[in-house]
């Protein structure tokens, strides 16, 4: 019994603790916050404009960079063409070197053959002369041998002169081909050096091109990301201002609440069901816990509805009442919705009439859905029945 009185006392005493606030002071605070947030939004908008102007300047600078990139691209194409041409010239020189080497090889072979043949001819002349010198006796046969040998020597000498001339000509051709080969090698080395220089130039130009492109891309990414961040901050502040404006509107609406003291038999009931306990009647269910209000048995999963517009000033578990919701209707008028298994509202929500607040739950060991409803004026519980329209609860 003492516990029940303590719970009843707690229920009665929560009102001055929960609702001792100044709505006008809260509204001034909200106005101040809205002004501050608007100033912050204006600062961000100005910052966004400045950033866009900077981006436009960067775009102008980027245009010059793009022109430079265009020139670099043209230079790269020219360098690549030069490298290609140098490669073609290298191949051409290599083919010429190969051809010259073939000619030199052929001349070496011919010269070597002529050299051997000349050597043989010299040996032949030597032996013919020796034979002629060894003919000491005069006579017809000797005379014939002498002239025959002389003819052979003259013929051989004539052949040897032609052979020597050919040999000398081949030697000159050989020297020319060797000189030509040296020139071709020199030209080839020059082409290799030029190709190396052009490749280094191409590498530098491509590196320069990539550096400019990377700079442009990074700058664009940084500016775009910064703008996105500014836009996100603006959206956040817009949401904050919207919430504050909504809160301000709700506070104004809460100030305008007139309570239910002037309402007589014209408010809707919070639930449909069977009246188990009337106002200040005695019952075994909860004993004195529920005597300051109404106890209604409802169908399972019944929704509890607000009887009048108001502000949620308490929502949460409360010992003896499962989950409890208290609405402030203004002018010191409150309505209490107890024994809920689920709640659909939050603190400081502004609720219109006939809005679903939660689901009715079971009470203790009772295997049925029981809803508790109470109305108060300041600290005093009043009979809710005088507020409702025609009630179809069957006691």
C-alpha positions in Angstrom: 0.0 0.0 0.0 2.9 2.3 0.9 4.5 1.5 -2.5 1.3 2.4 -4.3 1.1 5.7 -2.5 4.7 6.4 -3.3 4.1 5.7 -7.0 1.0 7.9 -6.9 3.1 10.6 -5.2 5.8 10.3 -7.9 3.2 10.6 -10.7 1.7 13.7 -9.0 5.1 15.3 -8.3 6.6 14.9 -11.8 4.5 17.7 -13.2 6.2 20.7 -11.5 9.6 19.2 -12.2 9.0 18.4 -15.8 7.2 21.6 -16.8 8.9 24.3 -14.8 10.3 26.1 -17.9 9.8 29.4 -19.6 8.5 29.1 -23.2 9.3 32.8 -23.9 12.9 32.4 -22.8 13.2 29.3 -25.1 11.8 31.2 -28.0 14.4 34.0 -27.5 17.1 31.5 -27.4 15.8 29.9 -30.7 15.7 33.3 -32.4 19.3 33.9 -31.4 20.4 30.5 -32.7 18.5 31.1 -36.0 20.3 34.5 -36.4 23.6 32.9 -35.7 23.0 30.1 -38.2 21.9 32.5 -40.9 25.1 34.5 -40.4 27.1 31.3 -40.8 25.2 30.4 -43.9 25.8 33.8 -45.4 29.5 33.5 -44.6 29.6 30.1 -46.3 27.7 31.4 -49.3 30.2 34.3 -49.6 33.0 31.8 -49.3 31.4 29.7 -52.0 31.2 32.7 -54.3 34.9 33.6 -53.7 35.8 30.0 -54.4 33.8 30.0 -57.7 35.6 33.3 -58.7 39.0 31.7 -57.9 38.0 28.7 -60.0 37.0 31.0 -62.9 40.5 32.6 -62.6 42.0 29.1 -62.5 40.0 28.2 -65.6 41.6 31.2 -67.4 45.0 30.1 -66.2 44.1 26.5 -67.3 43.3 27.8 -70.8 46.8 29.1 -71.1 48.2 25.8 -69.7 46.0 23.9 -72.2 47.5 26.1 -75.0 50.9 25.2 -73.7 49.9 21.6 -73.5 48.8 21.8 -77.1 52.2 23.2 -78.1 53.9 20.4 -76.1 51.7 17.9 -77.8 52.7 19.2 -81.2 56.4 19.1 -80.2 55.9 15.5 -79.1 54.5 14.6 -82.5 57.4 16.3 -84.2 59.9 14.6 -82.0 58.3 11.2 -82.6 58.4 11.9 -86.4 62.1 12.8 -86.2 62.8 9.6 -84.2 60.9 7.6 -86.7 62.9 9.2 -89.6 66.1 8.7 -87.8 65.2 5.0 -87.3 64.5 4.8 -91.1 67.9 6.4 -91.9 69.6 4.1 -89.4 68.1 1.1 -91.2 69.1 2.5 -94.5 72.7 3.1 -93.4 72.9 -0.4 -91.9 71.8 -1.8 -95.2 74.4 0.3 -97.0 77.1 -0.8 -94.5 76.1 -4.4 -95.2 76.3 -3.9 -98.9 79.7 -2.1 -98.6 81.0 -5.0 -96.5 79.8 -7.4 -99.1 81.7 -5.5 -101.8 84.8 -5.3 -99.7 84.6 -9.0 -99.0 84.3 -9.7 -102.7 87.2 -7.4 -103.6 89.4 -9.0 -100.9 88.6 -12.4 -102.4 89.4 -11.1 -106.0 92.6 -9.4 -104.9 93.7 -12.5 -103.1 93.1 -14.6 -106.2 95.0 -12.0 -108.4 97.8 -12.0 -105.9 98.2 -15.8 -106.1 98.0 -15.7 -109.9 100.6 -12.9 -110.1 102.9 -14.8 -107.9 102.6 -17.9 -110.1 103.3 -15.7 -113.2 106.4 -14.3 -111.6 107.6 -17.8 -110.9 106.9 -18.8 -114.5 108.8 -15.9 -115.9 111.7 -16.6 -113.7 112.0 -20.1 -114.8 111.6 -19.3 -118.5 114.4 -16.7 -118.3 116.6 -19.2 -116.6 116.0 -21.8 -119.3 116.8 -19.2 -122.0 120.0 -18.3 -120.2 120.9 -21.9 -120.1 120.9 -22.2 -124.0 124.6 -21.7 -124.8 125.0 -23.3 -128.2 124.2 -21.7 -131.5 122.1 -23.5 -134.0 118.7 -23.7 -135.5 117.1 -25.5 -132.7 118.8 -23.3 -130.2 117.8 -20.2 -132.1 114.1 -21.5 -132.2 114.2 -22.2 -128.5 115.6 -18.7 -127.8 112.9 -16.9 -129.8 110.2 -19.2 -128.4 111.3 -18.4 -124.9 111.6 -14.8 -125.7 108.0 -14.8 -127.0 106.8 -16.6 -123.9 108.5 -14.0 -121.7 107.0 -11.1 -123.7 103.6 -12.7 -123.6 103.8 -13.4 -119.9 105.0 -9.9 -119.2 102.1 -8.4 -121.2 99.6 -10.6 -119.3 101.3 -9.7 -116.0 101.0 -5.9 -116.7 97.2 -6.3 -117.3 96.9 -8.4 -114.2 98.8 -5.9 -112.2 96.7 -3.0 -113.5 93.6 -5.0 -112.5 95.1 -5.8 -109.1 95.9 -2.1 -108.6 92.4 -1.0 -109.7 90.9 -3.5 -107.2 93.1 -2.3 -104.5 91.9 1.3 -105.2 88.3 0.1 -105.2 89.0 -1.7 -101.9 90.4 1.5 -100.3 87.4 3.5 -101.5 85.0 1.0 -100.1 86.9 1.0 -96.8 86.7 4.8 -96.7 83.0 4.7 -97.6 82.4 2.1 -94.9 84.2 4.4 -92.4 82.0 7.3 -93.4 78.9 5.1 -93.2 79.9 4.0 -89.7 80.5 7.7 -88.7 77.1 8.6 -90.1 75.5 5.7 -88.3 77.0 6.8 -85.0 75.7 10.4 -85.6 72.3 9.0 -86.2 72.4 7.0 -83.0 73.4 10.1 -81.0 70.7 12.1 -82.6 68.1 9.4 -81.9 69.3 9.3 -78.2 68.9 13.1 -78.0 65.5 13.0 -79.5 64.3 10.2 -77.2 65.6 12.2 -74.2 63.7 15.3 -75.5 60.6 13.2 -76.0 60.8 11.8 -72.5 61.2 15.4 -71.1 58.3 16.7 -73.1 56.0 13.8 -72.0 57.1 14.3 -68.4 56.3 18.0 -68.8 52.9 17.2 -70.3 52.0 14.8 -67.5 53.1 17.3 -64.9 50.8 20.0 -66.3 47.9 17.5 -66.6 48.4 16.3 -63.1 48.5 19.8 -61.8 45.3 20.7 -63.6 43.5 17.5 -62.4 44.7 17.9 -58.8 43.7 21.6 -58.7 40.2 20.7 -60.1 39.7 17.9 -57.6 40.8 20.1 -54.7 38.5 23.0 -55.7 35.6 20.7 -56.5 36.0 18.9 -53.2 36.1 22.2 -51.3 33.0 23.4 -53.0 31.3 20.2 -52.2 32.3 20.5 -48.6 31.0 24.1 -48.5 27.7 22.9 -50.1 27.4 20.1 -47.5 28.0 22.6 -44.7 25.4 24.9 -46.1 22.9 22.0 -46.4 23.6 21.1 -42.8 23.0 24.6 -41.6 19.9 24.8 -43.7 18.7 21.6 -41.9 19.6 23.1 -38.5 17.8 26.3 -39.3 14.8 24.3 -40.6 14.8 22.4 -37.3 15.1 25.6 -35.3 12.3 27.3 -37.3 10.2 24.3 -36.8 11.0 24.3 -33.1 10.2 28.0 -33.0 6.9 27.4 -34.7 6.1 24.6 -32.3 7.0 26.8 -29.3 4.7 29.5 -30.6 2.1 26.9 -31.2 2.6 25.6 -27.7 2.2 29.1 -26.3 -1.1 29.3 -28.1 -2.5 26.1 -26.6 -5.6 26.9 -24.6 -5.9 23.6 -22.7 -9.1 21.7 -22.3 -10.9 23.6 -19.4 -13.3 25.1 -21.9 -14.1 21.8 -23.5 -17.2 20.0 -22.4 -18.2 16.7 -23.9 -16.6 17.6 -27.3 -13.2 15.8 -27.2 -12.6 12.4 -28.9 -11.7 9.4 -26.7 -8.1 8.1 -26.8 -9.0 4.4 -27.3 -12.0 2.2 -28.0 -12.8 -0.6 -25.6 -14.5 -1.5 -22.3 -14.3 0.7 -19.2 -12.8 -1.3 -16.4 -12.3 1.5 -13.8 -13.9 4.9 -13.7 -12.5 8.1 -12.2 -11.8 7.7 -8.4 -13.5 4.3 -8.2 -12.1 1.4 -6.3 -10.9 -1.7 -8.0 -8.6 -4.6 -7.3 -6.5 -3.9 -10.4 -3.6 -1.7 -9.3 -5.7 -0.7 -6.3 -5.2 3.0 -5.8 -2.6 3.3 -8.6 -5.2 4.0 -11.3 -8.0 5.7 -9.3 -7.0 9.2 -10.5 -7.9 8.2 -14.1 -9.6 5.7 -16.3 -8.7 2.1 -17.0 -10.0 0.7 -20.3 -9.6 -2.8 -21.6 -8.9 -2.6 -25.4 -8.4 -5.1 -28.1 -4.8 -6.3 -28.6 -2.5 -3.9 -30.4 -4.9 -1.0 -30.0 -3.4 2.4 -30.8 -3.7 5.2 -28.2 -4.7 8.6 -29.8 -4.1 12.1 -28.5 -7.4 13.8 -27.4 -6.2 17.3 -28.1 -3.2 19.1 -29.7 -0.3 19.4 -27.3 3.4 19.1 -26.7 5.2 15.9 -25.5 6.8 16.8 -22.2 7.5 13.2 -21.1 7.9 9.9 -22.8 9.5 6.8 -21.5 9.2 4.0 -18.9 7.5 4.9 -15.6 7.3 2.4 -12.8 3.8 1.0 -12.5 2.7 2.4 -15.9 5.1 0.6 -18.3 5.7 3.3 -20.9 4.1 6.6 -20.2 3.4 9.7 -22.3 2.4 13.1 -21.0 1.1 15.9 -23.2 1.0 19.6 -22.2 -2.1 21.2 -23.7 -1.4 24.7 -22.3 -3.0 26.7 -19.5 -1.9 24.0 -16.9 -3.8 21.2 -18.6 -2.1 17.8 -19.1 -3.2 14.4 -20.4 -1.5 11.1 -19.4 -1.4 8.0 -21.5 -0.1 5.0 -19.6 0.5 1.3 -19.8 1.9 1.4 -23.4 4.1 -1.3 -24.8 5.4 1.0 -27.7 5.6 4.7 -28.2 5.7 6.6 -31.5 6.6 10.1 -30.3 9.6 11.9 -28.9 10.3 14.6 -26.3 9.2 18.1 -27.4 7.1 16.9 -30.3 4.1 19.0 -31.1 1.1 16.7 -31.5 -2.2 17.4 -33.2 -5.5 15.9 -32.1 -6.1 12.2 -32.9 -2.4 11.4 -33.5 -1.2 7.9 -32.7 1.0 8.0 -29.6 1.7 4.3 -29.1 0.4 0.7 -28.6 -1.6 -0.4 -25.6 0.1 -3.2 -23.6 -0.9 -5.7 -21.0 -0.7 -5.0 -17.2 1.3 -7.3 -14.9 -0.1 -10.8 -14.9 -3.3 -9.7 -16.6 -3.6 -11.5 -19.9 -5.5 -8.6 -21.5 -4.7 -5.1 -22.9 -5.3 -2.4 -20.4 -5.0 1.3 -21.1 -4.6 4.0 -18.4 -5.7 7.6 -19.1 -5.6 10.6 -16.9 -6.2 14.3 -17.2 -4.8 17.0 -14.9 -5.2 20.6 -14.3 -2.0 21.8 -12.7 -1.5 19.2 -9.9 -5.1 18.1 -9.6 -6.6 15.1 -11.4 -9.9 15.8 -13.0 -12.6 13.5 -14.4 -11.8 12.9 -18.1 -15.4 11.8 -18.7 -16.6 15.4 -18.7 -14.4 16.2 -21.6 -15.4 13.4 -24.0 -18.1 13.2 -26.6 -20.7 10.4 -26.3 -18.7 7.5 -24.9 -19.5 4.0 -26.0 -17.5 2.3 -23.3 -19.4 -0.4 -21.4 -18.5 -0.3 -17.7 
